Structures are given as C-alpha cells and as structure tokens.
Amino acid sequence: MTPASGFSSAEIEAGRRLFRQDWRFAGAAGSVASLPKMHGLEVAFAGRSNVGKSSLINALTGRKNLVRVSHTPGRTQELVFFVGDPVLTLVDMPGYGFAAAPKAKVRAWTDLIRAYLRGRANLARVYVLIDSRHGLKETDRPFLDLLGEAAVSHQIVLTKCDQVSAAEMAARITATETALAQRPAAFPQIIATSAHTGDGIPDLRAAIARLLAERRG
C-alpha cells in the first residue's frame, strides 16, 4: 500500500534503515583539486544561506551535531562530505544568495559549485532547500539555472513547514510546482519538511532510498 506521501511503507522503512547508520564527517573541499575521489553515489543539499541545511541533514541522519548549525550566513565555505552507507555520500554545499559576503569569496564559491555540478559524474541528485515561509526567490534562480545548464537532477525540499499554515503550505507547493514546470531537470515532486517537528523527514529519507535503489538497479 502507498500512503498519501507517495512512498510505500517498504520505501519508508528502507529510508529509515539507510539513515540509521553511523553517518560521519568524511572531509571538505574548498577547491576542485581537493575534491575526494568519486565513490558510489552522492546526493547534495543546497539552498540560500540560513535556509536550514545543517538542521535538515542532522534530522535526516538522526545526529544532532553531525553538521554544526550556525546563525551566521555564509559560514559553510566548502563542499562538506558525510559518509555512512557504503555507496552513498551526503554533500553539504555552500549557501548562496548572501549578498554581504566578499565578492571574491562569492566568486570562488560559485566557481567551485559550477565545477562540481558539471564534473561530478556520480552526483545523483541535488536537493534544493527553500524556506516555506518565503518560497522561491530571485536569488534562487541563478542556482536553478546552473543546475539546468549542467543537466543535474534536482528536487525542491521546503523547510520550516511547521511555521506556516496548511493553506499557506498548499499554496506554496502549487506555486513552486508551477515555477519548476519549465525546468526539465527538476524532479516534479515537492517534499515539505520540518527539522524541528520531524514532518517530512521520513519522506525525504524514502526519496533518497528510492533514488539509490533505482541507480543501483
């Protein structure tokens, strides 16, 4: 039986098993030269600064401090890699859209991200986090364009869904789906989550487990 979320109970369980493993920090790369050797599959998490990437990854893995949560925009300045499953690596990408960062720093981040997206053959999907209180913004467009240019599969994950009403969330999902309709590399399903309450976390785990199963098989 498949529940309203679109994932079967078996997929929900597969996601739970996948993320109950001992996830740990594996390394960080601030340049293309320092990227780790490709192994298995990678899924990356991206979004505007302070969208809740660290909290979401911690919630996914069940580790409160796997990723250090910061209230300082632009703190993540490298691609940060976490391993747990033998064939899956999680990648925390630098936040984008923080205008107060030095231009040289923003340019370096942008060059690194562009090179990573275009040259990482084992990158299975990028999960683009969007604050559900605000929805898609102009600052998201360049990154979404970059994903499209690189033909990288990507999916929108709405964060902080506990801070909006059910009606607002429904409207936000509809608006996001409409905005993504012309982006062929965008996965059509939107996942709404809250790292605080745990809402949507089983669905996101199941989505990653399904992706892994598809690529394996």
N, C-alpha and C positions, 0 to 999 in steps of 0.2 A: 504493500500500500504506500502511495506517495502523499504526504501531507501537503497542506496549503503552501508550504515554503518551496515546494518543487523538488525536494530531496526525499528519497525513500528513507525509511528507518535504518536500512542497511548502510546507506551513504552517511547518515548522521553518525552512526556507530563507527564507520571507517574513519571519519573525520576526528572523532573523539580519540580513537586509538592512535592516529597519526600524531596528534598534538600532545598526547600524554607522555611522550618520550622525553628524554633528558636533553632539551634544547639548550645550547650554549653558544657563547661568542666564539667565532672562528677566525675573525680578522677584519681589517678595514683597509680600504684602498682610496687614496687621495689622488691617484693618477692612473692612467691606463697601464703603465708599466708595472704598477703594484697590484693589479687585479689578480686574484688567485686563479690557478689553473681550473679550467672548466671541468666540472664533475657532476654527473647526474643532471637534474633539472633545478632551475632556480625560479622562484616567484618573488617579485619585488613589490614594495609598498612605497607609494609616492603621494605627495599632496602639498598643499600650501603649508608654510611654517605654522606650527601650533595647531594643526588640524586634528591631532590626536594619534599620530602614527605609533609613537612609543607605547602609549597606553593600549592601543589595539593589539600590537604584537605581543605585549605582555599578557593580555587577556587570552589571545589565541593559544599561547604556549602554557598558560597557567603559571607563569613565572612573574612574580610581582616586580622584580628588579632585573629581568633579563636585559631590557633596554632602559637606560636611565631617562626618566621623564624630566623635561626641562620646560620652564615657562619663558625661557629666553629664545626668541625667534632666531633661526639660523644657527642653532648650536650644532646640529648634525652637519658636518662639513665633508664627510666622506661617504662612500658606499660601505655599509657595515653588514657583515655576513654572519649568519647564525646557522648552525647545523644541529640535527637531531636524528631525522630519518636518514638512512644510508644513501638515499638517492635524491633527497630534497634539501635545498638550501633556501633560507629566507634572507632577503636583502632589504635593508632599510636605506632608502635613498635620501639625499639631502632635500630639505624642504625648499620649495620655490616660492616666488612672489613676495619675498621680503625686501622691499624697496630700500630699507635703511642699511642693508649690507654694502660694504665697499664694492664698487663696480668691478674691480679686478677679481674679487672673490666670487661674485656672481658669475662672471665670465668663465672663471675656472671651473665652477660647479657645472655650468651649462655645457662646457666642452667635454667634461668627464661624463656627464649623463648622456650626451649625444653619442659619444664613442661607445659607451656601454650598451646603449639600446641598439645601435647599428651593428655591433660586432660580437654580441654575446649569443652565440648560436643555441645555447641551452636555456635561454630565458623563455620560460613557458608562458608567463603572463605577468602583466603589471597591474596591481590593484591600486586604483587612483582614489584616494580618500577625499571626500568632500564633506564639509561641515553641514549637517542637515538644517541648521538654523539659517544658513545663508544661501545654500545651493551653489550651482556653478557660477563662477565669476570670470571677468575678463582675464584675470591673472592665471586662470586655468587653461585658457585657450592655447597659448604657445606650447605648453607641455603636451596637451592633447594633439595638437598639430604635429609635434615631434614624434609622438607615438604612431600617428598615422603615416607619416613620411617613412618611418622605419619599419612599417607593417608589423608592429608588435601587438599581439593580442592584449587587450586591456579591458578592465571591468571597473565600474564605479561602485565604491563602498561608501555609503552615507554613514557618518559618525555622529555621536552625541544625540541619537534619536530619542533618548529619554527626555530631552529638553524641548521637544516640540510636540504639539498635539497630534492625534491620529489624523485629523483632517489636513493639517499642515504637512504631515509626512506624505499622505497620499498625493497631495498637490505637488510636493517636491519631487516625488518619484516620477509622476507624469511629465513634469517639466524637464526633468533630466533625460528621460527616455526620448522625448521629442528632440532635445538638443543633440542627442547622440545618433539620431536616425540616419544622418548623412555621413557617419563615420564608419566605414566598413570594417575597420579593425576592432571596433568597440563591441564587446560582448553585450547582448541586449538586456540581460537580467541585472537589476539593481539590488544590492544587498544593503539593508538598513541595520545598523549595529549600535550598540552602546557598550563601551568598555566598562562603564560604571555598573550597569544592571546585568550585563551579560546577554542582553537581547541581540539576536542575530549572530552571535559568535558561533553557535553550532552550525548555522547555515554556511558561514564563511569557511569554517573547517571542512564541512562536507563539500563545498565547491572546490576547494584545493585538493581534497582527496579524490574527487571525481576527475579533475584535471590530470592528476598524477596517474590515475588508473588508465585514462584514455591515452596518455603519452607512453605509458609502459606497454600498452597492449594492443 
